[in-house]
Amino acid sequence: MQLLRAIGFFRGNILIFSATIGAGIFVSPKGVLKYSSLNVAVSLSIWAACAVLTLISALSHAELGTTFPRSGAQYYFLKRSLGSSVAFLSLWIKLFTHPLRLATETLLLSTYTIQPFYAGCPAPELPKKCLALAFLWSLGLLNTRGVQTVAWFQTISTVAKMTVLCFISLSGIVLLGIGKKENVARFENAFDAELPKVSQIAEAFLQGLFAYSGTSILNSIAGEIKNPGENIPKSLITVLPMVAVIYLLANVSYLAVLTPREIISADAVAVTWTDKIIPSMQWVISFGISTSIFSSMCCTVLSASRMIYTASQEGQLPLIFSMLNNHSCPTMAVSQIIILTSVVIITSDLINLIKYSGLAIWFLRGLHMIGLLKLRYQEPNLPRPYKVNQN
């Protein structure tokens, strides 16, 4: 059995939305602002810069995914361009990176879900971790139903997350438009605030880039996309600018309602934001955010399992990880990711989890860029349906 090409242009766009707009926009504002020394202008500038860097990286990855239209394209590409040793190194880095990211999202999901039951105080750690494990294993079962079931679920969840984010973004614009002194005061003298150190800016970038780290989802499942040479770059160019605008507007909205200190002290920024302006909507917002994060987690499992599947086919992991069930899903690869993440969940420091996973992700993206340049030099005539410098 082989993986089925069942994802078209529309579902590809949905998967990018689901993978990118997940935990990041609800947790990263805290980290970006903290490492920006509570400087509003620097914080928003970093969000804009992260969007530009992500678009450049994503379009470069699009070339890889269209040149090698197979699931786990990044792994296969590194093996071909930089050799088996580098590909093996990237495999083991991702075996730890994916559980770190998934554990971050799962803990954040349980925090948002359980927080309304503990209004005015932080939720206890034990219930959060138990709920996180329940979400995680439910997620594993959903992924074993195959990519078509996952794509169907993502379509529904994307409607929920876009509704929540549009509500947050538009509310911030309205509050600024009203012109109340407390709403605009944080932006009037934004550039007069203390500037962060260079090391702090680097930390802030890692926090911001985490929010965009799902953009490589289509490369991971390139073997399951219809006409990848056309659909992968079109989806990236369509979706990423929209995501960048939504992220900037959401951050402006947070800052229009909450002080920087309130943001960095909140475990669930969007819930704190809702509690301050429309307390009666807290349950609705929490449900929408929980759905958003769960769908992003689903994409993380989908991407990670395809990487393990490809490594197994290439002989660098046991053959059992490339076995498919009746729904064309590598069930053992999914199980491996779920088990590793269950172990990582015992760590509950979300900020450090984001920092370490973000560092590993961008180290690997650096390897991809090096491999891209090397392969262009070594094999200039290799068929490339999409090439970055021609678009």
Summary of the structure (lengths in Angstrom):
residues: 391
radius of gyration: 20.4
end to end distance: 36.2
largest distance: 63.6
contacts: 1427
relative contact order: 0.23
helix: 79%
strand: 1%
